[in-house]
């Protein structure tokens, strides 16, 4: 449990969640298209999980 919590506190994880939240808010406000938000968030998530899989 502690290891999982420690993994969530890492900078890369925080940046990933912040980017996802910002683009979600912008999409809900219709300041950017949902398609652009989805592309950006998908890219960030793919990068995040790609680097996580590379560690193991």
Predicted model as a PDB file, atoms N, CA, C, CB and O in Angstrom, pLDDT in the B-factor column:
MODEL        1                                                                  
ATOM      1  N   UNK A   1       0.829  -1.195   0.000  1.00 66.00           N  
ATOM      2  CA  UNK A   1       0.000   0.000   0.000  1.00 66.00           C  
ATOM      3  C   UNK A   1       0.873   1.258   0.000  1.00 66.00           C  
ATOM      4  CB  UNK A   1      -0.943  -0.001   1.215  1.00 66.00           C  
ATOM      5  O   UNK A   1       0.605   2.205  -0.738  1.00 66.00           O  
ATOM      6  N   UNK A   2       1.912   1.258   0.829  1.00 69.00           N  
ATOM      7  CA  UNK A   2       2.792   2.429   0.887  1.00 69.00           C  
ATOM      8  C   UNK A   2       3.529   2.661  -0.420  1.00 69.00           C  
ATOM      9  CB  UNK A   2       3.792   2.273   2.011  1.00 69.00           C  
ATOM     10  O   UNK A   2       3.735   3.802  -0.834  1.00 69.00           O  
ATOM     11  N   UNK A   3       3.928   1.564  -1.072  1.00 72.00           N  
ATOM     12  CA  UNK A   3       4.636   1.698  -2.333  1.00 72.00           C  
ATOM     13  C   UNK A   3       3.739   2.323  -3.404  1.00 72.00           C  
ATOM     14  CB  UNK A   3       5.148   0.333  -2.798  1.00 72.00           C  
ATOM     15  O   UNK A   3       4.185   3.145  -4.204  1.00 72.00           O  
ATOM     16  N   UNK A   4       2.466   1.916  -3.403  1.00 69.00           N  
ATOM     17  CA  UNK A   4       1.521   2.479  -4.367  1.00 69.00           C  
ATOM     18  C   UNK A   4       1.289   3.959  -4.109  1.00 69.00           C  
ATOM     19  CB  UNK A   4       0.195   1.725  -4.316  1.00 69.00           C  
ATOM     20  O   UNK A   4       1.199   4.745  -5.053  1.00 69.00           O  
ATOM     21  N   UNK A   5       1.191   4.343  -2.859  1.00 66.00           N  
ATOM     22  CA  UNK A   5       0.998   5.747  -2.515  1.00 66.00           C  
ATOM     23  C   UNK A   5       2.231   6.562  -2.866  1.00 66.00           C  
ATOM     24  CB  UNK A   5       0.672   5.896  -1.030  1.00 66.00           C  
ATOM     25  O   UNK A   5       2.114   7.689  -3.348  1.00 66.00           O  
ATOM     26  N   UNK A   6       3.394   6.013  -2.632  1.00 70.00           N  
ATOM     27  CA  UNK A   6       4.644   6.702  -2.971  1.00 70.00           C  
ATOM     28  C   UNK A   6       4.767   6.877  -4.472  1.00 70.00           C  
ATOM     29  CB  UNK A   6       5.855   5.929  -2.430  1.00 70.00           C  
ATOM     30  O   UNK A   6       5.290   7.891  -4.934  1.00 70.00           O  
ATOM     31  N   UNK A   7       4.297   5.914  -5.237  1.00 66.00           N  
ATOM     32  CA  UNK A   7       4.356   6.016  -6.703  1.00 66.00           C  
ATOM     33  C   UNK A   7       3.447   7.130  -7.215  1.00 66.00           C  
ATOM     34  CB  UNK A   7       3.960   4.678  -7.351  1.00 66.00           C  
ATOM     35  O   UNK A   7       3.764   7.759  -8.224  1.00 66.00           O  
ATOM     36  N   UNK A   8       2.331   7.387  -6.548  1.00 64.00           N  
ATOM     37  CA  UNK A   8       1.408   8.437  -6.974  1.00 64.00           C  
ATOM     38  C   UNK A   8       1.957   9.828  -6.718  1.00 64.00           C  
ATOM     39  CB  UNK A   8       0.085   8.280  -6.271  1.00 64.00           C  
ATOM     40  O   UNK A   8       1.523  10.783  -7.361  1.00 64.00           O  
ATOM     41  N   UNK A   9       2.890   9.967  -5.806  1.00 71.00           N  
ATOM     42  CA  UNK A   9       3.406  11.270  -5.429  1.00 71.00           C  
ATOM     43  C   UNK A   9       4.523  11.733  -6.366  1.00 71.00           C  
ATOM     44  CB  UNK A   9       3.908  11.233  -3.998  1.00 71.00           C  
ATOM     45  O   UNK A   9       4.942  12.888  -6.292  1.00 71.00           O  
ATOM     46  N   UNK A  10       5.003  10.874  -7.226  1.00 76.00           N  
ATOM     47  CA  UNK A  10       6.094  11.239  -8.122  1.00 76.00           C  
ATOM     48  C   UNK A  10       5.668  12.361  -9.057  1.00 76.00           C  
ATOM     49  CB  UNK A  10       6.557  10.023  -8.930  1.00 76.00           C  
ATOM     50  O   UNK A  10       4.491  12.495  -9.394  1.00 76.00           O  
ATOM     51  N   UNK A  11       6.625  13.151  -9.461  1.00 75.00           N  
ATOM     52  CA  UNK A  11       6.366  14.340 -10.273  1.00 75.00           C  
ATOM     53  C   UNK A  11       5.687  13.985 -11.585  1.00 75.00           C  
ATOM     54  CB  UNK A  11       7.663  15.085 -10.549  1.00 75.00           C  
ATOM     55  O   UNK A  11       4.756  14.671 -12.006  1.00 75.00           O  
ATOM     56  N   UNK A  12       6.140  12.925 -12.232  1.00 76.00           N  
ATOM     57  CA  UNK A  12       5.559  12.538 -13.518  1.00 76.00           C  
ATOM     58  C   UNK A  12       4.073  12.221 -13.381  1.00 76.00           C  
ATOM     59  CB  UNK A  12       6.302  11.330 -14.096  1.00 76.00           C  
ATOM     60  O   UNK A  12       3.281  12.556 -14.263  1.00 76.00           O  
ATOM     61  N   UNK A  13       3.693  11.576 -12.279  1.00 78.00           N  
ATOM     62  CA  UNK A  13       2.294  11.248 -12.053  1.00 78.00           C  
ATOM     63  C   UNK A  13       1.476  12.503 -11.820  1.00 78.00           C  
ATOM     64  CB  UNK A  13       2.151  10.300 -10.872  1.00 78.00           C  
ATOM     65  O   UNK A  13       0.371  12.633 -12.346  1.00 78.00           O  
ATOM     66  N   UNK A  14       2.005  13.420 -11.040  1.00 83.00           N  
ATOM     67  CA  UNK A  14       1.299  14.669 -10.761  1.00 83.00           C  
ATOM     68  C   UNK A  14       1.113  15.468 -12.046  1.00 83.00           C  
ATOM     69  CB  UNK A  14       2.063  15.506  -9.714  1.00 83.00           C  
ATOM     70  O   UNK A  14       0.030  15.999 -12.293  1.00 83.00           O  
ATOM     71  N   UNK A  15       2.145  15.558 -12.856  1.00 82.00           N  
ATOM     72  CA  UNK A  15       2.046  16.291 -14.124  1.00 82.00           C  
ATOM     73  C   UNK A  15       1.002  15.649 -15.028  1.00 82.00           C  
ATOM     74  CB  UNK A  15       3.415  16.335 -14.838  1.00 82.00           C  
ATOM     75  O   UNK A  15       0.227  16.353 -15.675  1.00 82.00           O  
ATOM     76  N   UNK A  16       0.974  14.328 -15.079  1.00 80.00           N  
ATOM     77  CA  UNK A  16      -0.004  13.627 -15.906  1.00 80.00           C  
ATOM     78  C   UNK A  16      -1.422  13.967 -15.470  1.00 80.00           C  
ATOM     79  CB  UNK A  16       0.222  12.113 -15.838  1.00 80.00           C  
ATOM     80  O   UNK A  16      -2.269  14.278 -16.307  1.00 80.00           O  
ATOM     81  N   UNK A  17      -1.686  13.912 -14.180  1.00 85.00           N  
ATOM     82  CA  UNK A  17      -3.035  14.216 -13.686  1.00 85.00           C  
ATOM     83  C   UNK A  17      -3.408  15.674 -13.913  1.00 85.00           C  
ATOM     84  CB  UNK A  17      -3.138  13.886 -12.201  1.00 85.00           C  
ATOM     85  O   UNK A  17      -4.559  15.975 -14.229  1.00 85.00           O  
ATOM     86  N   UNK A  18      -2.452  16.583 -13.757  1.00 88.00           N  
ATOM     87  CA  UNK A  18      -2.735  18.005 -13.980  1.00 88.00           C  
ATOM     88  C   UNK A  18      -3.061  18.261 -15.445  1.00 88.00           C  
ATOM     89  CB  UNK A  18      -1.538  18.873 -13.544  1.00 88.00           C  
ATOM     90  O   UNK A  18      -4.007  18.989 -15.747  1.00 88.00           O  
ATOM     91  N   UNK A  19      -2.294  17.675 -16.355  1.00 84.00           N  
ATOM     92  CA  UNK A  19      -2.565  17.861 -17.785  1.00 84.00           C  
ATOM     93  C   UNK A  19      -3.946  17.321 -18.140  1.00 84.00           C  
ATOM     94  CB  UNK A  19      -1.484  17.164 -18.640  1.00 84.00           C  
ATOM     95  O   UNK A  19      -4.696  17.960 -18.878  1.00 84.00           O  
ATOM     96  N   UNK A  20      -4.280  16.144 -17.614  1.00 83.00           N  
ATOM     97  CA  UNK A  20      -5.590  15.568 -17.889  1.00 83.00           C  
ATOM     98  C   UNK A  20      -6.698  16.472 -17.363  1.00 83.00           C  
ATOM     99  CB  UNK A  20      -5.703  14.172 -17.268  1.00 83.00           C  
ATOM    100  O   UNK A  20      -7.699  16.683 -18.047  1.00 83.00           O  
ATOM    101  N   UNK A  21      -6.535  17.002 -16.173  1.00 88.00           N  
ATOM    102  CA  UNK A  21      -7.558  17.858 -15.591  1.00 88.00           C  
ATOM    103  C   UNK A  21      -7.722  19.165 -16.362  1.00 88.00           C  
ATOM    104  CB  UNK A  21      -7.223  18.151 -14.147  1.00 88.00           C  
ATOM    105  O   UNK A  21      -8.844  19.609 -16.604  1.00 88.00           O  
ATOM    106  N   UNK A  22      -6.608  19.780 -16.746  1.00 89.00           N  
ATOM    107  CA  UNK A  22      -6.666  21.045 -17.481  1.00 89.00           C  
ATOM    108  C   UNK A  22      -7.381  20.868 -18.812  1.00 89.00           C  
ATOM    109  CB  UNK A  22      -5.256  21.598 -17.711  1.00 89.00           C  
ATOM    110  O   UNK A  22      -8.256  21.662 -19.157  1.00 89.00           O  
ATOM    111  N   UNK A  23      -7.019  19.847 -19.553  1.00 84.00           N  
ATOM    112  CA  UNK A  23      -7.653  19.642 -20.847  1.00 84.00           C  
ATOM    113  C   UNK A  23      -9.114  19.220 -20.705  1.00 84.00           C  
ATOM    114  CB  UNK A  23      -6.888  18.601 -21.639  1.00 84.00           C  
ATOM    115  O   UNK A  23      -9.928  19.539 -21.572  1.00 84.00           O  
ATOM    116  N   UNK A  24      -9.462  18.511 -19.635  1.00 84.00           N  
ATOM    117  CA  UNK A  24     -10.861  18.166 -19.398  1.00 84.00           C  
ATOM    118  C   UNK A  24     -11.680  19.424 -19.126  1.00 84.00           C  
ATOM    119  CB  UNK A  24     -10.985  17.181 -18.220  1.00 84.00           C  
ATOM    120  O   UNK A  24     -12.783  19.576 -19.650  1.00 84.00           O  
ATOM    121  N   UNK A  25     -11.143  20.320 -18.311  1.00 88.00           N  
ATOM    122  CA  UNK A  25     -11.852  21.567 -18.013  1.00 88.00           C  
ATOM    123  C   UNK A  25     -12.002  22.419 -19.277  1.00 88.00           C  
ATOM    124  CB  UNK A  25     -11.109  22.362 -16.918  1.00 88.00           C  
ATOM    125  O   UNK A  25     -13.071  22.972 -19.530  1.00 88.00           O  
ATOM    126  N   UNK A  26     -10.942  22.522 -20.058  1.00 86.00           N  
ATOM    127  CA  UNK A  26     -11.015  23.300 -21.299  1.00 86.00           C  
ATOM    128  C   UNK A  26     -12.029  22.704 -22.270  1.00 86.00           C  
ATOM    129  CB  UNK A  26      -9.636  23.371 -21.965  1.00 86.00           C  
ATOM    130  O   UNK A  26     -12.725  23.445 -22.965  1.00 86.00           O  
ATOM    131  N   UNK A  27     -12.121  21.390 -22.327  1.00 83.00           N  
ATOM    132  CA  UNK A  27     -13.096  20.750 -23.211  1.00 83.00           C  
ATOM    133  C   UNK A  27     -14.523  20.990 -22.712  1.00 83.00           C  
ATOM    134  CB  UNK A  27     -12.817  19.238 -23.313  1.00 83.00           C  
ATOM    135  O   UNK A  27     -15.422  21.245 -23.514  1.00 83.00           O  
ATOM    136  N   UNK A  28     -14.737  20.910 -21.400  1.00 87.00           N  
ATOM    137  CA  UNK A  28     -16.070  21.152 -20.861  1.00 87.00           C  
ATOM    138  C   UNK A  28     -16.509  22.601 -21.065  1.00 87.00           C  
ATOM    139  CB  UNK A  28     -16.107  20.801 -19.380  1.00 87.00           C  
ATOM    140  O   UNK A  28     -17.692  22.870 -21.274  1.00 87.00           O  
ATOM    141  N   UNK A  29     -15.568  23.524 -21.005  1.00 91.00           N  
ATOM    142  CA  UNK A  29     -15.888  24.938 -21.236  1.00 91.00           C  
ATOM    143  C   UNK A  29     -16.001  25.272 -22.717  1.00 91.00           C  
ATOM    144  CB  UNK A  29     -14.832  25.820 -20.597  1.00 91.00           C  
ATOM    145  O   UNK A  29     -16.358  26.392 -23.083  1.00 91.00           O  
ATOM    146  N   UNK A  30     -15.697  24.301 -23.562  1.00 87.00           N  
ATOM    147  CA  UNK A  30     -15.726  24.448 -25.013  1.00 87.00           C  
ATOM    148  C   UNK A  30     -14.733  25.501 -25.515  1.00 87.00           C  
ATOM    149  CB  UNK A  30     -17.126  24.808 -25.462  1.00 87.00           C  
ATOM    150  O   UNK A  30     -14.962  26.158 -26.530  1.00 87.00           O  
ATOM    151  N   UNK A  31     -13.626  25.644 -24.779  1.00 89.00           N  
ATOM    152  CA  UNK A  31     -12.555  26.542 -25.217  1.00 89.00           C  
ATOM    153  C   UNK A  31     -11.638  25.843 -26.219  1.00 89.00           C  
ATOM    154  CB  UNK A  31     -11.741  27.039 -24.010  1.00 89.00           C  
ATOM    155  O   UNK A  31     -10.983  26.494 -27.033  1.00 89.00           O  
ATOM    156  N   UNK A  32     -11.599  24.524 -26.149  1.00 86.00           N  
ATOM    157  CA  UNK A  32     -10.936  23.722 -27.172  1.00 86.00           C  
ATOM    158  C   UNK A  32     -11.900  22.601 -27.533  1.00 86.00           C  
ATOM    159  CB  UNK A  32      -9.538  23.158 -26.675  1.00 86.00           C  
ATOM    160  O   UNK A  32     -12.805  22.275 -26.766  1.00 86.00           O  
ATOM    161  N   UNK A  33     -11.698  22.022 -28.696  1.00 85.00           N  
ATOM    162  CA  UNK A  33     -12.608  20.949 -29.092  1.00 85.00           C  
ATOM    163  C   UNK A  33     -12.306  19.692 -28.275  1.00 85.00           C  
ATOM    164  CB  UNK A  33     -12.488  20.656 -30.615  1.00 85.00           C  
ATOM    165  O   UNK A  33     -11.181  19.474 -27.827  1.00 85.00           O  
ATOM    166  N   UNK A  34     -13.317  18.895 -28.101  1.00 79.00           N  
ATOM    167  CA  UNK A  34     -13.157  17.651 -27.354  1.00 79.00           C  
ATOM    168  C   UNK A  34     -12.180  16.727 -28.069  1.00 79.00           C  
ATOM    169  CB  UNK A  34     -14.513  16.952 -27.166  1.00 79.00           C  
ATOM    170  O   UNK A  34     -11.459  15.962 -27.428  1.00 79.00           O  
ATOM    171  N   UNK A  35     -12.157  16.799 -29.392  1.00 85.00           N  
ATOM    172  CA  UNK A  35     -11.236  15.956 -30.163  1.00 85.00           C  
ATOM    173  C   UNK A  35      -9.782  16.318 -29.866  1.00 85.00           C  
ATOM    174  CB  UNK A  35     -11.517  16.094 -31.670  1.00 85.00           C  
ATOM    175  O   UNK A  35      -8.948  15.433 -29.677  1.00 85.00           O  
ATOM    176  N   UNK A  36      -9.477  17.611 -29.825  1.00 84.00           N  
ATOM    177  CA  UNK A  36      -8.102  18.041 -29.505  1.00 84.00           C  
ATOM    178  C   UNK A  36      -7.718  17.657 -28.086  1.00 84.00           C  
ATOM    179  CB  UNK A  36      -7.955  19.557 -29.688  1.00 84.00           C  
ATOM    180  O   UNK A  36      -6.588  17.238 -27.837  1.00 84.00           O  
ATOM    181  N   UNK A  37      -8.651  17.799 -27.158  1.00 79.00           N  
ATOM    182  CA  UNK A  37      -8.383  17.425 -25.772  1.00 79.00           C  
ATOM    183  C   UNK A  37      -8.120  15.931 -25.674  1.00 79.00           C  
ATOM    184  CB  UNK A  37      -9.559  17.822 -24.862  1.00 79.00           C  
ATOM    185  O   UNK A  37      -7.217  15.502 -24.956  1.00 79.00           O  
ATOM    186  N   UNK A  38      -8.901  15.144 -26.389  1.00 83.00           N  
ATOM    187  CA  UNK A  38      -8.742  13.694 -26.343  1.00 83.00           C  
ATOM    188  C   UNK A  38      -7.396  13.262 -26.918  1.00 83.00           C  
ATOM    189  CB  UNK A  38      -9.877  13.015 -27.104  1.00 83.00           C  
ATOM    190  O   UNK A  38      -6.745  12.370 -26.373  1.00 83.00           O  
ATOM    191  N   UNK A  39      -6.980  13.885 -28.007  1.00 88.00           N  
ATOM    192  CA  UNK A  39      -5.687  13.556 -28.607  1.00 88.00           C  
ATOM    193  C   UNK A  39      -4.555  13.873 -27.638  1.00 88.00           C  
ATOM    194  CB  UNK A  39      -5.490  14.323 -29.927  1.00 88.00           C  
ATOM    195  O   UNK A  39      -3.649  13.062 -27.448  1.00 88.00           O  
ATOM    196  N   UNK A  40      -4.608  15.048 -27.030  1.00 85.00           N  
ATOM    197  CA  UNK A  40      -3.545  15.461 -26.113  1.00 85.00           C  
ATOM    198  C   UNK A  40      -3.491  14.575 -24.878  1.00 85.00           C  
ATOM    199  CB  UNK A  40      -3.742  16.911 -25.698  1.00 85.00           C  
ATOM    200  O   UNK A  40      -2.417  14.119 -24.486  1.00 85.00           O  
ATOM    201  N   UNK A  41      -4.630  14.332 -24.271  1.00 81.00           N  
ATOM    202  CA  UNK A  41      -4.673  13.505 -23.069  1.00 81.00           C  
ATOM    203  C   UNK A  41      -4.257  12.072 -23.391  1.00 81.00           C  
ATOM    204  CB  UNK A  41      -6.082  13.526 -22.448  1.00 81.00           C  
ATOM    205  O   UNK A  41      -3.552  11.443 -22.602  1.00 81.00           O  
ATOM    206  N   UNK A  42      -4.678  11.557 -24.525  1.00 87.00           N  
ATOM    207  CA  UNK A  42      -4.273  10.197 -24.916  1.00 87.00           C  
ATOM    208  C   UNK A  42      -2.767  10.102 -25.094  1.00 87.00           C  
ATOM    209  CB  UNK A  42      -4.977   9.777 -26.213  1.00 87.00           C  
ATOM    210  O   UNK A  42      -2.155   9.108 -24.704  1.00 87.00           O  
ATOM    211  N   UNK A  43      -2.170  11.125 -25.679  1.00 88.00           N  
ATOM    212  CA  UNK A  43      -0.721  11.131 -25.870  1.00 88.00           C  
ATOM    213  C   UNK A  43      -0.001  11.153 -24.529  1.00 88.00           C  
ATOM    214  CB  UNK A  43      -0.294  12.334 -26.719  1.00 88.00           C  
ATOM    215  O   UNK A  43       0.970  10.422 -24.331  1.00 88.00           O  
ATOM    216  N   UNK A  44      -0.466  11.979 -23.620  1.00 83.00           N  
ATOM    217  CA  UNK A  44       0.168  12.067 -22.296  1.00 83.00           C  
ATOM    218  C   UNK A  44       0.025  10.746 -21.544  1.00 83.00           C  
ATOM    219  CB  UNK A  44      -0.451  13.219 -21.470  1.00 83.00           C  
ATOM    220  O   UNK A  44       0.981  10.279 -20.925  1.00 83.00           O  
ATOM    221  N   UNK A  45      -1.152  10.148 -21.593  1.00 82.00           N  
ATOM    222  CA  UNK A  45      -1.378   8.884 -20.898  1.00 82.00           C  
ATOM    223  C   UNK A  45      -0.528   7.772 -21.512  1.00 82.00           C  
ATOM    224  CB  UNK A  45      -2.868   8.505 -20.944  1.00 82.00           C  
ATOM    225  O   UNK A  45       0.053   6.961 -20.791  1.00 82.00           O  
ATOM    226  N   UNK A  46      -0.457   7.736 -22.845  1.00 86.00           N  
ATOM    227  CA  UNK A  46       0.355   6.711 -23.509  1.00 86.00           C  
ATOM    228  C   UNK A  46       1.819   6.862 -23.128  1.00 86.00           C  
ATOM    229  CB  UNK A  46       0.193   6.794 -25.040  1.00 86.00           C  
ATOM    230  O   UNK A  46       2.501   5.866 -22.886  1.00 86.00           O  
ATOM    231  N   UNK A  47       2.307   8.085 -23.073  1.00 83.00           N  
ATOM    232  CA  UNK A  47       3.686   8.315 -22.666  1.00 83.00           C  
ATOM    233  C   UNK A  47       3.898   7.879 -21.220  1.00 83.00           C  
ATOM    234  CB  UNK A  47       4.057   9.792 -22.839  1.00 83.00           C  
ATOM    235  O   UNK A  47       4.895   7.232 -20.901  1.00 83.00           O  
ATOM    236  N   UNK A  48       2.966   8.233 -20.355  1.00 78.00           N  
ATOM    237  CA  UNK A  48       3.089   7.892 -18.938  1.00 78.00           C  
ATOM    238  C   UNK A  48       3.143   6.381 -18.744  1.00 78.00           C  
ATOM    239  CB  UNK A  48       1.920   8.483 -18.141  1.00 78.00           C  
ATOM    240  O   UNK A  48       4.047   5.871 -18.083  1.00 78.00           O  
ATOM    241  N   UNK A  49       2.180   5.665 -19.317  1.00 78.00           N  
ATOM    242  CA  UNK A  49       2.151   4.220 -19.137  1.00 78.00           C  
ATOM    243  C   UNK A  49       3.274   3.531 -19.900  1.00 78.00           C  
ATOM    244  CB  UNK A  49       0.814   3.665 -19.580  1.00 78.00           C  
ATOM    245  O   UNK A  49       3.736   2.469 -19.484  1.00 78.00           O  
ATOM    246  N   UNK A  50       3.719   4.113 -21.000  1.00 82.00           N  
ATOM    247  CA  UNK A  50       4.850   3.559 -21.730  1.00 82.00           C  
ATOM    248  C   UNK A  50       6.128   3.604 -20.919  1.00 82.00           C  
ATOM    249  CB  UNK A  50       5.043   4.298 -23.025  1.00 82.00           C  
ATOM    250  O   UNK A  50       6.907   2.651 -20.918  1.00 82.00           O  
ATOM    251  N   UNK A  51       6.342   4.710 -20.231  1.00 74.00           N  
ATOM    252  CA  UNK A  51       7.533   4.800 -19.391  1.00 74.00           C  
ATOM    253  C   UNK A  51       7.411   3.929 -18.154  1.00 74.00           C  
ATOM    254  CB  UNK A  51       7.783   6.240 -18.984  1.00 74.00           C  
ATOM    255  O   UNK A  51       8.414   3.407 -17.667  1.00 74.00           O  
ATOM    256  N   UNK A  52       6.200   3.762 -17.639  1.00 68.00           N  
ATOM    257  CA  UNK A  52       6.002   2.891 -16.474  1.00 68.00           C  
ATOM    258  C   UNK A  52       6.282   1.447 -16.849  1.00 68.00           C  
ATOM    259  CB  UNK A  52       4.568   3.030 -15.918  1.00 68.00           C  
ATOM    260  O   UNK A  52       6.897   0.717 -16.072  1.00 68.00           O  
ATOM    261  N   UNK A  53       5.843   1.024 -18.021  1.00 66.00           N  
ATOM    262  CA  UNK A  53       6.057  -0.364 -18.453  1.00 66.00           C  
ATOM    263  C   UNK A  53       7.543  -0.606 -18.718  1.00 66.00           C  
ATOM    264  CB  UNK A  53       5.221  -0.680 -19.727  1.00 66.00           C  
ATOM    265  O   UNK A  53       8.040  -1.715 -18.520  1.00 66.00           O  
ATOM    266  N   UNK A  54       8.244   0.423 -19.162  1.00 62.00           N  
ATOM    267  CA  UNK A  54       9.669   0.287 -19.437  1.00 62.00           C  
ATOM    268  C   UNK A  54      10.488   0.087 -18.165  1.00 62.00           C  
ATOM    269  CB  UNK A  54      10.169   1.506 -20.180  1.00 62.00           C  
ATOM    270  O   UNK A  54      11.561  -0.514 -18.214  1.00 62.00           O  
ATOM    271  N   UNK A  55      10.010   0.570 -17.052  1.00 61.00           N  
ATOM    272  CA  UNK A  55      10.726   0.416 -15.786  1.00 61.00           C  
ATOM    273  C   UNK A  55      10.689  -1.023 -15.285  1.00 61.00           C  
ATOM    274  CB  UNK A  55      10.135   1.342 -14.734  1.00 61.00           C  
ATOM    275  O   UNK A  55      11.649  -1.503 -14.682  1.00 61.00           O  
ATOM    276  N   UNK A  56       9.600  -1.693 -15.534  1.00 59.00           N  
ATOM    277  CA  UNK A  56       9.419  -3.058 -15.004  1.00 59.00           C  
ATOM    278  C   UNK A  56      10.026  -4.027 -15.919  1.00 59.00           C  
ATOM    279  CB  UNK A  56       7.963  -3.399 -14.793  1.00 59.00           C  
ATOM    280  O   UNK A  56       9.985  -5.229 -15.660  1.00 59.00           O  
TER     281      UNK A  56                                                      
ENDMDL                                                                          
END                                                                             
